[in-house]
């Protein structure tokens, strides 16, 4: 009865529990992600191949999100999809310790991204039902902050593991522990899921609003110009701007910035809307000139700006979709968004990986121009989105 009288409290309890799932999951795959670039380099991969692998994994994951989102809407088997996705996602990471060449490692990276694709839209639907009770920006911001707590702890674990094993390969083995804890946490999150915030059966289907597609296109442009961390860490290793054992430490710092900025910009989003993302992009794009044209100190600031950019996107992009799309289409909407975003990320990663070997200043210019254009697009969208939000609130 207390949960029925206090839907906000019940929703917050679920958001926190699901946050612990993401915390342990991020310890696993963000720990791995922090050393992917230099790990692949050690296996003989070039900068172009690293960019292709990182981007291709995101593209495959993103493409599957489109279908998994539709499947979630059709079957409403949210928890089954989420659980299967996490299992697949988390098994692949520790197996990287046994990859003998970059091709085998690439396959495992794609498998890990596939698991993330399977569970992403279904999890976001469950989360969006709960965040409605506490504010979408704040709710997604809390989840992102817990998510990034794990993303800090994972790379810190890698700092110790790389130093202990004196290399990158066997350093993946300790990640089996948080992987197991993440699977245990899924059971706990399912147990506290409040029935009164569960996605209701819609009375009739509705189409995605037209402004949604413009919103997703702007997000895709942003993704195309946003540098992939494996390419940035590849540059750290190749240029010698920082020592190899410092790379996961910098990534941990970036994840701390993600968590802090997600909370801050989530609150700001609830108050000011999408304009917060537009201004935030101006911070994230500084990653490129600072990281690729500066020295050691500039690299530290570049990684911080990169983390802030991820945090802003985590707190605002999904919240915007939750505000303008009705519940009966939200799984498909999250799937379509992630699909276009991931495909754009892939092409951006391949282009920047190729440009790295050709001209670093051109690489920087490409990313900066794409992000500036995305910021202008989001700024223009502030009024159409406000109209769509009001219409969705009236209908639902």
Secondary structure, 3 states (H helix, E strand, C coil): CHHHHCHHHHHHHHHHHHHHHHHHHHHHHHHHHCCHHHHHHHCCCCHHHHHHHHHHHHHHHHHHHHHHHHHHHHHCCHHHHHHHHHHHHHHHHHHHHHCCCHHHHHHHHHHHHHHHHHHHHHHHHHHHHHHCCCCHHHHHHHHHHHHHHHHHHHHHHHHHHHHHHCCCCHHHCCHHHHHHHHHHHHHHHHHCCCHHHCCCCCCCCCCCCHHHHHHHHHHHHHHHHCCCHHHHHHHHHHHCCCCHHHHHHHHHHHHHHHHHHHHHHHHHHHHHCCHHHHHHHHHHCHHHHHHHHCCHHHHHHHHHHHHHHHHHHHHHHHHHHHHHCCHHHHHHHHHHHHHHHHHHHHHHHHHHHHHHHHCHHHHHHHHHHHHHHHHHHHHHHHHHHHHHHHHHHHHC
